[in-house]
Amino acid sequence: MAGFRSPSPGLRTLRPAAFGVDPSGERMARIRRSPHFRDGVFQNPGGAARTRPSGSGLDFAKVFFDKDARSRRAPRGTVPVHATTLADTSRPPATGLRLTWMGHSSVLAEIDGRRVLFDPVWGERCSPFPFAGPKRLHPMPLPLAALGPVDVVVISHDHYDHLDMPTIKALAGTDTLFAVPLGVGAHLEHWGVSSGRLRELDWHEATKAGGLTLTATPARHFCGRGLRNTQHTLWASWAVAGEQHRIYHSGDTGYFEGFRDIGADYGPFDATMIQIGAYSEFWPDIHMTPEEGLRAHLDLQGGQPSGVMMPIHWGTFNLAAHPWAEPGEWTKDAAEEAGQAVALPRPGEPFEPAGALPTDPWWRAVSAPVTPHWRRPEGPQAVPEVTRADVDLAGER
């Protein structure tokens, strides 16, 4: 098939386990039958998305090596992590829906009596190696073993900052189900998850688990973990509906018109978890800015402010050259301008979207001041945190 070539036996021997495996057999046959798989690769909604950084190497270097800019990419003090306890997550939410942001894109959602864990990454680095790659900027709020039972683990795509092998191996010993996009199940089986506990979905396919309906919905991104990016694993956002509540997790995505269709088909949502970090003009198709994230939330809600938006994919790993605190600050600004309720919890701080929302700009105490988003200077503001050759080390761009 065009675009596919198996690695040599020598390369397979040297391949780290964290790279996972390429889909094969009936799994690959199912991928080929997908309406979203064409010319040997999965296709993005709205046409091809640029996954390679645009612009010149000189532009990259000017931003990347700027001393002041580099110093602003990490917190200047200790990130105030909420000391999450078993009591925080064991008592049922009074309103039936509670969210706990664990950092980056990892969220525990307690919805209508069930517990859903999105993109769990408890590792110290989002990397296949323990000695290299983006390192965590704050500790996890609680050990994975202290989290308690989880009904469903949901994975958005197979980049290292969303799919962490040590975390999956730890969860493989439980009886949780795993809902993943097409092809991603190959990695999980390689790491010890039984096929009977996998629910592997194409866009707009759904699975049921304990009264919840989980639907894989489109996203505009890309995939890949190994030395070659074969684009044989799908990326997705997720809509989860219970008896009383509906929530949405964006995974990683660039802005696209399809948010309106997702909202019309599966919303409106009581809460959305929206990617607003690691953006840049150098790769505008695959990550959203805070303004785009707010626009996506409004699209999902039929064009009007409603529900609660929680920003994700920021604050935990340094994956782009924008200031560390900028995503949180700009999301707060944009939401206030639009009249949209936004939750800004510290990592590990549980909240109920129907209750009092955490809105304190906690990052200001440990970061340099951030330019308000309406005063943003012209020109590229970030460079890729990795080169194309390094994509499999950092697992994200």
C-alpha positions in Angstrom: 0.0 0.0 0.0 1.2 3.5 -0.7 2.9 5.1 2.3 3.4 1.9 4.2 6.6 -0.1 4.7 7.3 -2.4 7.5 10.6 -1.7 9.4 13.4 -4.1 8.9 14.0 -6.8 11.5 17.0 -4.9 12.9 15.0 -1.8 13.4 12.1 -3.7 15.1 14.7 -5.2 17.5 15.9 -1.7 18.5 12.5 -0.2 18.7 11.6 1.0 22.2 8.4 -0.5 23.7 7.0 3.1 24.1 6.9 3.5 20.3 4.1 1.0 20.3 3.3 -0.9 17.1 1.8 -0.2 13.8 -1.8 -1.6 13.1 -1.8 -4.8 11.1 -4.1 -7.7 10.2 -7.8 -7.2 10.6 -7.2 -3.9 12.4 -5.4 -2.5 9.4 -8.2 -3.9 7.1 -10.7 -2.0 9.1 -8.7 1.2 8.9 -8.6 0.8 5.1 -12.3 0.6 5.0 -12.7 3.9 6.9 -14.2 6.7 4.9 -11.6 9.0 6.5 -8.7 6.9 5.2 -7.5 7.7 1.7 -4.3 7.4 -0.3 -2.7 5.4 2.5 -3.3 7.8 5.4 -6.1 9.3 7.5 -7.4 12.6 6.2 -8.3 15.7 8.2 -11.7 17.4 8.0 -11.6 20.4 5.7 -8.6 19.1 3.7 -5.0 18.6 4.4 -3.5 20.1 7.6 0.0 21.4 7.8 1.9 19.2 10.2 5.3 20.4 9.3 6.2 23.9 10.7 5.8 26.7 8.1 8.1 29.7 7.8 11.9 29.9 7.5 14.5 28.5 9.8 15.7 32.0 10.5 12.3 32.9 11.8 12.4 29.9 14.1 15.8 30.7 15.4 15.0 34.4 16.1 12.2 33.3 18.5 13.8 30.1 19.8 17.1 31.7 20.9 15.6 34.9 22.2 16.8 34.9 25.8 13.8 36.8 27.3 11.3 34.7 25.4 12.9 31.4 26.6 12.8 32.5 30.2 9.0 33.1 30.0 8.2 29.6 28.8 8.3 28.1 32.3 6.8 29.2 35.6 9.1 31.3 37.8 7.9 29.6 41.0 6.2 26.5 42.2 2.9 25.7 40.5 0.2 25.7 43.1 -1.1 22.1 42.8 -4.3 21.2 44.7 -3.6 18.4 47.1 -6.3 16.1 45.7 -7.4 13.4 48.2 -9.5 10.3 47.9 -12.2 12.2 49.7 -12.3 14.7 46.8 -13.0 12.1 44.2 -14.8 9.4 46.2 -17.9 11.2 47.3 -20.5 11.6 44.5 -20.8 15.0 43.0 -23.9 16.8 44.3 -25.0 17.9 40.9 -24.1 14.6 39.1 -21.1 16.1 37.2 -17.7 16.9 38.5 -14.4 17.6 36.6 -10.9 17.3 38.0 -8.1 18.7 35.7 -5.0 16.7 36.5 -2.8 18.9 34.3 -2.2 19.1 30.5 -5.1 17.2 28.8 -5.7 14.6 31.7 -9.1 15.0 33.2 -11.2 12.9 35.5 -14.9 13.3 34.7 -17.4 12.0 37.1 -20.7 12.0 35.2 -24.0 10.5 36.1 -22.5 7.9 38.5 -19.6 6.9 36.2 -15.9 7.9 36.1 -14.2 8.7 32.8 -10.5 9.4 32.6 -9.4 11.4 29.5 -5.8 11.2 28.2 -4.1 10.1 31.4 -0.4 11.0 31.5 1.2 10.3 34.9 4.7 10.1 33.5 7.5 12.5 34.3 8.2 13.2 30.6 6.1 13.0 27.5 8.7 11.0 25.7 9.6 7.4 24.9 12.7 7.8 27.0 13.0 8.6 30.7 16.1 10.8 30.2 15.0 13.2 27.4 11.9 15.0 26.2 9.6 17.6 27.7 9.6 17.3 31.5 6.7 17.9 33.8 6.5 21.4 35.3 4.4 20.4 38.2 3.8 17.0 40.0 0.6 15.1 39.5 -2.0 16.0 42.1 -2.2 12.5 43.3 -0.7 9.1 42.5 -2.5 7.0 39.9 -3.1 4.2 42.5 -4.9 6.7 44.7 -7.3 7.7 42.0 -9.8 4.9 42.6 -11.6 2.8 40.1 -12.3 4.2 36.6 -15.0 3.0 34.4 -13.6 4.1 31.0 -10.3 5.5 29.9 -10.6 7.7 26.8 -7.6 8.4 24.5 -7.7 11.2 21.9 -4.6 10.2 19.9 -1.3 8.6 20.2 1.2 11.4 20.8 3.3 11.1 23.9 1.6 13.9 25.9 -1.7 12.1 25.5 -0.9 8.4 25.5 1.7 7.5 28.1 2.9 3.9 28.1 3.7 3.6 31.9 0.3 5.0 32.8 -1.5 2.6 30.4 0.5 -0.4 31.7 -0.6 0.5 35.2 -4.3 0.8 34.1 -4.0 -2.5 32.2 -4.1 -4.3 35.4 -7.6 -3.0 36.3 -10.9 -3.8 34.8 -11.5 -0.5 33.1 -12.6 -0.2 29.5 -10.5 1.8 26.9 -12.2 3.9 24.3 -9.7 4.9 21.6 -9.6 6.0 17.9 -9.0 3.5 15.1 -5.6 2.0 15.1 -4.6 3.2 18.6 -5.7 -0.2 20.1 -2.6 -1.7 18.6 -0.4 0.2 21.0 -2.6 -0.7 24.0 -2.6 -4.4 23.2 1.2 -4.3 22.8 1.3 -2.9 26.4 -0.9 -5.5 27.9 -4.5 -4.3 27.5 -6.7 -7.2 26.4 -8.7 -6.9 23.2 -11.9 -7.5 25.0 -11.5 -4.3 27.0 -10.9 -2.1 23.9 -13.5 -0.1 22.1 -11.8 1.2 18.9 -13.9 3.8 17.0 -13.9 5.7 13.8 -15.4 9.2 13.8 -19.1 9.3 14.6 -19.0 5.7 15.9 -20.2 5.3 19.5 -19.9 2.7 22.3 -21.8 2.3 25.5 -20.4 1.8 28.9 -22.4 1.7 32.1 -25.1 4.1 30.9 -22.7 6.4 29.1 -22.5 6.8 25.3 -19.0 7.7 24.1 -18.7 9.0 20.6 -15.5 9.6 18.7 -15.9 12.9 16.9 -13.7 14.6 14.3 -10.6 16.7 15.1 -7.9 18.4 13.0 -4.6 17.0 13.9 -2.2 14.2 13.1 -0.6 11.1 14.8 2.6 9.1 15.2 4.9 7.7 17.8 7.7 5.8 16.0 10.6 6.7 13.7 8.2 7.0 10.8 4.9 8.8 10.9 2.6 6.4 8.9 -0.6 8.2 9.7 -2.3 4.9 10.4 -3.8 5.8 13.7 -6.7 8.1 13.9 -7.0 11.2 16.2 -10.4 12.3 17.7 -12.3 14.5 20.0 -14.9 12.9 22.2 -18.5 13.5 23.2 -19.7 11.7 26.3 -23.4 11.6 27.2 -25.0 10.3 30.3 -28.6 10.2 31.5 -28.5 13.8 32.6 -25.3 15.4 31.4 -23.1 15.8 28.3 -19.5 16.7 28.1 -16.9 17.2 25.3 -13.1 16.7 25.2 -11.4 18.2 22.2 -8.1 16.3 22.3 -5.7 18.2 20.1 -7.1 20.0 17.1 -6.8 23.1 15.0 -10.0 25.1 14.6 -12.4 23.9 11.9 -16.0 24.4 10.9 -16.9 21.0 12.1 -17.3 22.1 15.7 -20.8 23.4 14.7 -21.8 20.0 13.4 -20.5 18.2 16.5 -22.5 20.5 18.7 -25.6 20.1 16.6 -25.3 16.3 16.6 -24.1 15.6 20.1 -24.6 18.7 22.2 -25.3 21.1 23.8 -22.7 20.3 26.5 -22.8 21.0 30.2 -19.0 21.4 30.0 -16.3 21.3 27.4 -12.6 20.6 27.8 -10.9 22.6 25.1 -7.2 22.6 23.9 -5.8 26.1 24.1 -2.0 25.6 24.5 1.1 24.8 22.4 -0.2 27.0 19.5 1.8 29.0 17.0 1.5 30.7 13.7 4.1 28.2 12.5 1.6 25.4 12.8 -1.9 27.0 12.8 -3.8 23.9 11.5 -3.2 21.5 14.3 -3.5 23.5 17.6 -5.9 26.3 18.6 -5.1 29.6 20.2 -7.2 30.6 23.2 -9.4 32.8 21.0 -10.0 29.9 18.6 -10.7 27.6 21.6 -13.4 29.9 22.8 -14.8 30.1 19.3 -14.9 26.3 19.2 -16.7 26.2 22.5 -19.3 28.6 21.2 -19.7 26.6 18.0 -20.3 23.5 20.0 -23.0 25.3 22.0 -24.9 26.5 19.0 -23.2 29.9 18.8 -24.2 31.3 22.2 -22.4 31.4 25.5 -23.6 28.5 27.5 -22.3 25.6 29.6 -18.8 25.9 31.1 -15.5 25.9 29.2 -12.4 24.5 30.8 -9.0 25.1 29.1 -6.7 22.1 28.8 -3.3 21.3 27.1 -1.4 24.0 29.0 0.6 24.6 32.2 2.2 21.1 32.5 4.7 20.7 29.7 6.7 23.2 27.8 5.6 22.3 24.2 5.8 25.7 22.4 7.5 29.1 22.6 4.6 31.2 23.8 4.9 32.3 27.5 3.9 29.6 30.0 1.0 31.6 31.5 -0.3 33.0 28.2 -2.9 30.3 27.4 -4.6 30.8 30.8 -4.5 34.6 30.7 -5.8 34.9 27.2 -8.6 32.3 27.8 -9.7 34.3 30.8 -9.7 37.5 28.7 -11.5 36.1 25.8 -14.2 34.4 27.9 -14.9 37.5 29.8 -15.3 39.5 26.6 -17.7 36.9 25.2 -19.7 36.5 28.5 -18.8 32.8 28.6 -18.4 31.0 31.9 -14.9 29.5 32.1 -13.4 27.3 34.8 -9.7 27.8 35.6 -8.9 25.2 38.3 -5.5 24.6 39.7 -4.2 21.1 38.7 -6.1 18.6 40.9 -8.9 21.0 42.0 -12.3 19.4 41.5 -15.3 21.5 40.6 -18.9 21.0 39.5 -19.9 23.0 36.4 -23.3 23.6 37.9 -21.8 25.0 41.1 -19.2 27.6 42.0 -16.5 27.8 39.4 -12.7 28.2 40.1 -11.8 31.5 38.4 -8.8 32.8 40.3 -5.9 33.5 37.9 -3.5 31.4 40.1 -0.7 31.4 37.5 0.0 35.1 38.0 1.7 34.4 41.3 4.3 32.2 39.6 4.8 33.7 36.1 6.0 36.8 34.3 3.3 39.3 33.3 1.4 38.4 30.1 0.6 40.8 27.4 -3.3 41.1 27.1 -4.4 39.1 24.0 -5.9 42.2 22.3 -2.4 43.8 22.3 -0.7 40.8 20.7 2.2 41.9 18.5 2.2 40.9 14.8 4.3 38.1 13.5 5.2 34.6 14.6 5.2 34.2 18.4 6.3 30.6 18.8 8.4 28.0 17.2 7.9 24.2 17.3 9.1 22.6 20.5 10.6 19.9 18.3 11.9 19.6 14.8 10.3 17.1 12.4 13.1 14.6 13.2 12.3 14.9 16.9 8.6 14.4 16.7 8.7 10.9 18.1 10.8 12.1 21.0 8.5 14.8 22.2 5.4 13.2 20.7 3.7 16.5 20.0 4.3 19.7 18.0 
